[in-house]
Amino acid sequence: MNIRDIAKLAGVSPSTVSKILNKKDQAISAETRRKVLSVIKENHYRPAAPSAAAAFPARSFLLGAVLQKRPGIDIFLESLLLAAAREGYSVLTRFAETAAEERRCLQALLEYPLEGILRCGIPENGEEIRRL
């Protein structure tokens, strides 16, 4: 989902959405602002981190991994890192024990331009994870 999608759903222009997201919306009516923010919330829209987009090329060669601490995870992690490195990738890792911790870890990883995320050993978060 991008600002064009949000604009279409809210019935406004993409520039209106951009102004609201960038807090340059002084000339926009409160009703339009509420409508756009409602669409953003309903669709769980997250703008891309501007620093991440500027700092990385089109291909980031970055992967994310959210893992559960358990016996043998060090061997798994070492194998993952070696396999990724052979293909030219770096892996950002986070550890989580609960579904709530996993959600926080995934949100942190989504600040980076990842090409993929691996989840291993954490209880299923279902629909909430799919929305992220």
C-alpha positions as CSV (number, residue, x, y, z in Angstrom):
1,M,0.0,0.0,0.0
2,N,1.3,3.5,-0.9
3,I,0.0,7.0,-0.7
4,R,-1.7,6.7,-4.0
5,D,-3.8,3.8,-2.6
6,I,-4.6,5.8,0.6
7,A,-5.6,8.8,-1.5
8,K,-7.9,6.8,-3.7
9,L,-9.6,5.2,-0.7
10,A,-10.0,8.6,1.1
11,G,-11.1,10.3,-2.1
12,V,-8.3,12.9,-2.1
13,S,-5.1,13.6,-4.1
14,P,-1.8,11.9,-3.2
15,S,-0.3,15.3,-2.5
16,T,-3.0,15.8,0.2
17,V,-2.0,12.5,1.8
18,S,1.6,13.5,1.6
19,K,1.0,16.9,3.3
20,I,-0.9,15.2,6.1
21,L,1.8,12.6,6.6
22,N,4.5,15.3,6.7
23,K,2.4,17.5,9.0
24,K,2.3,20.3,6.4
25,D,-1.5,20.2,6.4
26,Q,-2.4,23.6,7.8
27,A,-4.5,24.4,4.7
28,I,-6.4,21.1,4.8
29,S,-9.8,20.9,6.5
30,A,-10.1,18.9,9.7
31,E,-12.7,16.7,8.1
32,T,-10.3,15.7,5.2
33,R,-7.5,15.2,7.7
34,R,-9.7,12.9,9.8
35,K,-10.8,10.9,6.7
36,V,-7.2,10.4,5.5
37,L,-6.0,9.4,9.0
38,S,-8.9,7.0,9.4
39,V,-8.0,5.3,6.1
40,I,-4.3,5.1,7.1
41,K,-5.3,3.5,10.5
42,E,-7.8,1.0,9.0
43,N,-5.3,-0.2,6.4
44,H,-2.3,-0.3,8.8
45,Y,-0.3,1.9,6.5
46,R,3.3,2.5,7.4
47,P,5.3,5.0,5.3
48,A,8.7,3.9,4.3
49,A,11.5,5.2,6.5
50,P,13.0,8.1,4.6
51,S,16.5,7.5,5.8
52,A,16.3,3.9,4.8
53,A,15.2,4.7,1.3
54,A,17.9,7.3,0.9
55,A,20.7,5.2,2.4
56,F,20.3,2.0,0.5
57,P,20.3,1.2,-3.3
58,A,17.4,-0.5,-5.0
59,R,18.6,-3.9,-3.9
60,S,19.5,-3.8,-0.2
61,F,20.9,-7.4,0.1
62,L,19.5,-7.3,3.6
63,L,17.4,-10.1,5.2
64,G,15.7,-10.0,8.6
65,A,15.4,-12.9,11.1
66,V,13.2,-13.1,14.2
67,L,14.3,-16.2,16.2
68,Q,13.3,-17.8,19.4
69,K,16.1,-18.5,21.9
70,R,16.4,-22.3,22.3
71,P,19.1,-25.0,22.3
72,G,20.8,-25.2,19.0
73,I,19.8,-21.7,17.8
74,D,23.5,-20.6,17.7
75,I,24.2,-23.4,15.2
76,F,21.2,-22.5,13.1
77,L,22.1,-18.8,13.2
78,E,25.7,-19.5,12.2
79,S,24.5,-21.6,9.2
80,L,22.0,-18.9,8.2
81,L,24.6,-16.2,8.3
82,L,27.1,-18.2,6.3
83,A,24.5,-19.2,3.6
84,A,23.3,-15.5,3.4
85,A,26.9,-14.3,3.1
86,R,27.7,-16.7,0.3
87,E,24.8,-15.1,-1.7
88,G,26.0,-11.5,-0.8
89,Y,23.3,-10.9,1.9
90,S,23.6,-9.5,5.4
91,V,21.1,-10.6,8.1
92,L,19.6,-8.4,10.8
93,T,18.6,-10.6,13.7
94,R,16.2,-10.1,16.6
95,F,15.2,-12.6,19.3
96,A,11.7,-13.0,20.7
97,E,10.1,-15.4,23.1
98,T,6.4,-14.3,22.8
99,A,4.1,-13.2,20.0
100,A,4.1,-9.7,21.4
101,E,7.9,-9.6,21.4
102,E,7.9,-10.9,17.8
103,R,5.6,-8.1,16.8
104,R,7.9,-5.5,18.2
105,C,10.9,-7.2,16.6
106,L,9.2,-7.3,13.2
107,Q,8.2,-3.6,13.5
108,A,11.8,-2.7,14.2
109,L,13.0,-4.7,11.2
110,L,10.5,-3.1,8.9
111,E,12.4,0.1,9.3
112,Y,15.0,-1.3,7.0
113,P,14.6,-2.1,3.3
114,L,14.6,-5.9,3.8
115,E,14.3,-8.3,0.9
116,G,12.9,-11.0,3.2
117,I,12.1,-11.9,6.8
118,L,12.6,-15.3,8.4
119,R,10.5,-16.3,11.4
120,C,11.7,-19.3,13.4
121,G,10.2,-20.9,16.5
122,I,7.8,-18.2,17.7
123,P,4.2,-19.0,18.4
124,E,1.9,-18.0,15.5
125,N,0.7,-14.4,15.4
126,G,-1.8,-15.1,12.6
127,E,-3.5,-12.2,10.9
128,E,-1.6,-9.5,12.8
129,I,1.7,-10.6,11.3
130,R,0.2,-10.7,7.8
131,R,-0.9,-7.1,8.2
132,L,2.7,-6.0,9.0
